[in-house]
Amino acid sequence: MANNEVKLHSQSKQIAFESSIVYIVVIFFAILAIIPFWYMFMNATWDSVHVQTHFLLYPKLDGFKSMRENWAYLANKASFDFAIGFKNSAIISVSSTILTVYFSALTAYGLTVYQFKGRKVIFAIIVGVMMVPTAVNITGFYKLMDTLNLIGTKWPLILPAIAAPSTVFFIKQYLDSSLSVEIIEASRIDGAGEFFTFNKICLPIMVPAIATQAIFSFLGSWNNFFAPSILLTSTDQKTLPLMVALLSSDRVVQYGSVYLGLSASVVPVIIVYIFLQRFIIQGVAAGGVKE
């Protein structure tokens, strides 16, 4: 009996030690993830001279005064209009996110529920498309949009969101573990149409996966720089990240203002994440477990 107690005590100490190591590692990487954002927000409270000459991880005592000066500089820049940039980014990000999650969920639903010939081949093609970098097909995509006279508009950044292979893959994996085909069959027996079944029965089941992918889609669209820099030509169509990037192209760069612009562009993303972050772990865990 005494040997068993000693053994249990030793195992408990081992488990506690291993848990402590895990917590230390997690906290370390959490700090590493937070530092760039903290550095950005702190630099927004300083003037350009201090930002260039110091590594600042603390706010300026009269930081609000410097922030007002930095914002006044931004307000006087012809290439930077926060209201227009925010509106353009919001329109593109929200529209593309809605299209991405709905049509990807619809595609994943079809691949999961319908047993048709070539289903696995189609899914394999979707997975294969995930491996193709955006830079590879941007030339052909630009020529297509130019032929359709859509260059300089928001449509080339919104419509392609209908086809999102990674979102389809994730939601399908989630459905494989969470959707019971018997529910679909029961709905059909009751006389419900396919779209009614999808919208009223399946979509609520997909909420964790959809919310998770909505976050990723919104973040990707909001922070997208490569495609908008090529497809958007006029200032009144540019997104907020594009306007912030143009600040760094000035002959004399006001780094305090640049960091303030970056901070302003990040705040909406943080707000979206705060409201939807509770679905991330639930959606990822459910999508990665297959019964």
Buried (B, 14 or more C-beta within 10 A) or exposed (E): EEEEEEEEEEEEEEEEEEEEEEEEEEEEEEEEEEEEEEBBBBBBBBBBEBBEEEEBEEBBEEBEEBBEBBBEBBEEBEBBBBEBBBBBBBBBBBBBBBBBBBBBBBBBBBBBBEEEEEEEEEBEEBBEBEEEEEEEEBEEBBEEBEEEEBBBBBBBBBBBBBBBBBBBBBBBBBBBBBBEEEBBEEBEEEEBEBEEBBBEBBBEBBEBBBBBBBBBBBBBBBBBEEBBBBBBEEBEBBBBBBBBBBBEEEEEBBBBBBBBBBBBBBEBBEEBEEEBEEBBEBBBEBBEEEE
